[in-house]
Amino acid sequence: MQIVAPKQLYSYAKMIEDICNLEKQYSSVLSTKKIGESVEGKKIVAIKLGHGETEIFINAAHHAREWLTTSLVMHMVDTYCQGYANDDLIGIFPVRDILSKTSIWFVPMVNPDGVSLVQYGVEGIENCTDVIALNNNQKSFSSWKANINGVDLNRQYPAGWETIDDQIGKPAPSMYKGPSPLSEPETKAIYDFTLEHDFKTAVSYHSSGEEIFWKYKSSGALLNRSKKIATMIKEKTGYQLIYPSPNPSGGGFTDWFLDSLGKPAFTLEISPLVGPRPVPLENYDKIWNDNKELGLMLALEAFLNKDNR
Ligand SMILES: [Zn+2]
């Protein structure tokens, strides 16, 4: 039975409820860990699927309005749990076999305060005084990307942070890189969690544009391996590989993972371009179809290449 219903306004509360139910139903393969708290004290939850030592990491919703990435990742967790329980194939991938050799860690909602603000406006948060001013007194927060402090969580990681010219320099609905790298509890939680593990690869889900960011400033063996995996993702999803300028702006999770850890990481932009708003639910079926096998594909790839860089 499916626990996660992804085609709805998928809220933080719904996610927490689903995680509890998944944990009850699938305790043989799924466990959870609180890795930190948002500014307003919402739990940032990591989900572990599998029993293997080879680990990969998939996260979603660094950016508030991109909450459909949370639906996608939760749907993936539920589907892989069912596949494990029933010893099914998903696409060409034998779920139980892959999850016995590997573990996939998911953080489905990096920015729960921001997501709640986008979905419910000031009703969704506790301290609304500052965000109304930051939003130019507009009531709709549907284009908001930042956390509740007005810091863009994907411009916070220590990879070329100093050189980012955000052209804002103060809290805002998007783009502001913050007063220092990792100043925000949400990014610090992801940073610390990542360093506690030896993830072979990572995916950070964003929207929109059907694009794969895979390179940043990588070169040599890392670039070759990253390109190989990015091409596998392209073949599965139809998304386009992005070739950055010679001096790309950093600060993103993927930039940091590539640059500091020296291992492949990918920013995947789901959905055709939709402009500054959440991806509409009618786009979901294709997104799911494009992405449903990716976690298993990347876990198996990591296992087969676990001794390589
Ligand atoms: Zn984004």
Residues whose N, C-alpha, C, O or C-beta is under 5 A from the ligand:
A	BS01	ZN	H63 E66 H206 S207
